[in-house]
Amino acid sequence: MLRKYIGRSFKRGCVQLVRRPMYFLLIVIMPLLCCWFLMDLIKDGTVQNVPVGIVDQDNSSLSRRISRNLNGFQQVNISHRYNNFAEARDAVQRGEVLGFFFIPDNLEELALGGRQPVVSFYVNYAYYAPGSMQYKGFKTISLLVNGGIVQTALRTVGLTNERIESALVPYQTHVHMIGNPFTNYNYYLNSTFVPAFLSLFILLVTAFSLGLELKSGLSRQWLRTSGDSMFLALVGKLVPQTVLFTAVGWFLQWMMFRCYDFPLNCNPWNMLIAMFLLVVANQSFAVLMFCFLPNFRYGTMLCTLLGVVSFSFTGFSLPQEAMYPWVEALGFVVPIKYYFLIMVDQALNGIDLYYSRFYYAALIGFTILPMLLSWRLKKECMNPIYVP
């Protein structure tokens, strides 16, 4: 009988996946499209040739040299030149450029006279990545201009090049970036955002499939198919989704580590197992949330909210050390946090698997938690009352 109930429940779960094209769209198409878009967007490692403008009110040899040096940076591209500040500001507001560099009148005269002219730059941070590239380019050229002006002034008073170099650059620094020596933004951003997007879809689809049983009034039939066993009902419904999500997750890992050459300093099976556990843990987490709120709208909304907010309080967009303690603690409530830690330990740092055992155990632990409250979901399924 147990084998019969498992077969019937599994068959029902497969039929529901086939009958509703939305499942295929949310499980396969949308995760692949979103993740391919993210990885292909910065496949070269960083955002390049951001369109910017320049306002040169000095028109001197120094200002023209500044313009040439700025245009030489890969991060920015001087696509427009404006006559005054008002024109440049209007261009930023229209979206024609994403920022501009402002060179005031008498720059060269004031600089060589030692009267400290002010060079300004304006950056539109509504687009974070291009804004960061602009800021980096503008800041670098400003420092170079300042050094060039000081070098010219010191040379006029008779100092040698050796004395000038020691005064401007008293020491040299060597930066060694562990895990990402190429400063590749694709490695830095998408190694976290890609699995986070997949986790969001897993939470959403799991909550949707559970809520649909209650909303359509088929929850009793769902339980009868599995012999009134909540465990078998969940297994039959979620296992087909687990297979598809795991296949999509492994394909995304293949794209990351093989097509886009993301760092993989461990046995590939370590990350493949972590992806499978991430899928199962997110499904279990969605079931647990639905046990708290066994309602189609509320349960789906709660899972979606936690999936979206996890981008912030799990350390993806804001460093964990900069968070309030209670916000940092919230990050350990969602499964994606532990996959993130596994990825850092295994794929990036390549440390021994022994030191990541607690993170794997945490993902396995998420699969046990729904069993503690499954009675609540079963009670709701036996007496379905749809609240819109």
ABEGO torsion letter per residue (X at the ends): XAAAAAAAAAAAAAAAAAABAAAAAAAAAAAAAAAAAAAAAAAAGBBBGBBBBBBBAAGBAAAAAAAAAAAABAABBBABBBABAAAAAAAAAAGABAEBBBBBBGAAAAAAAGAGBBBBBBBBAABAAAAAAAAAAAAAAAAAAAAAAAAAAAAAAGBBAAAAAAAABABBBBBBBBGBAAGBAAAAAAAAAAAAAAAAAAAAAAAAAAAAAAAAGAAAAAAAAAGGBAAAAAAAAAAAAAAAAAAAAAAAAAAAAAAAGBBBABBAAAAAAAAAAAAAAAAAAAAAAAAABBBAAAAAAAAAAAAAAAAAAAGAABBAAABBAAAAAAAAABAAAAAAAAAAAAAAAGBBAAAAAAAAAAAAAAAAAAAAAAAAAAAAAABBBBBX
